Amino acid sequence: MAWELTDDRPIYLQLMEHIQGDILSGIYPLGGKLPSVRDLAADASVNPNTMQKALSELERIGLLYSQRTSGRFVTEDKKLIQSLQSSIAEKEISEFLKKMERYGLTREDIINLIK
């Protein structure tokens, strides 16, 4: 997936979200090795220090872990992945419902449209 970075939020947060999305969608499988900081930074067209910050934050929340000389790997904690997927889905659904309600649709209308 292409890196679509904007100026409205810190770049490292956008990098985190992109990599997190790649992990949750299975692009980077559980226990899988991530490309190097330099490779990821080059792919995203960002400074390696910015990418390093994003990866460090993903380590801090437990999605990634480092092995001293081998690089960074995706967690093997399926429960953490499922929890993050549920949390993100709930947030996105809530935002969608609020937006549709602003357009005058009731939740029943929205459910009928989805069906």
Rosetta blueprint (number, residue, H / E / L):
1 M L
2 A L
3 W L
4 E L
5 L L
6 T L
7 D L
8 D L
9 R L
10 P L
11 I H
12 Y H
13 L H
14 Q H
15 L H
16 M H
17 E H
18 H H
19 I H
20 Q H
21 G H
22 D H
23 I H
24 L H
25 S L
26 G L
27 I L
28 Y L
29 P L
30 L L
31 G L
32 G L
33 K E
34 L L
35 P L
36 S L
37 V H
38 R H
39 D H
40 L H
41 A H
42 A H
43 D H
44 A H
45 S L
46 V L
47 N L
48 P H
49 N H
50 T H
51 M H
52 Q H
53 K H
54 A H
55 L H
56 S H
57 E H
58 L H
59 E H
60 R H
61 I L
62 G L
63 L L
64 L E
65 Y E
66 S E
67 Q E
68 R L
69 T L
70 S L
71 G E
72 R E
73 F E
74 V E
75 T L
76 E L
77 D L
78 K H
79 K H
80 L H
81 I H
82 Q H
83 S H
84 L H
85 Q H
86 S H
87 S H
88 I H
89 A H
90 E H
91 K H
92 E H
93 I H
94 S H
95 E H
96 F H
97 L H
98 K H
99 K H
100 M H
101 E H
102 R H
103 Y L
104 G L
105 L L
106 T L
107 R H
108 E H
109 D H
110 I H
111 I H
112 N H
113 L H
114 I H
115 K L
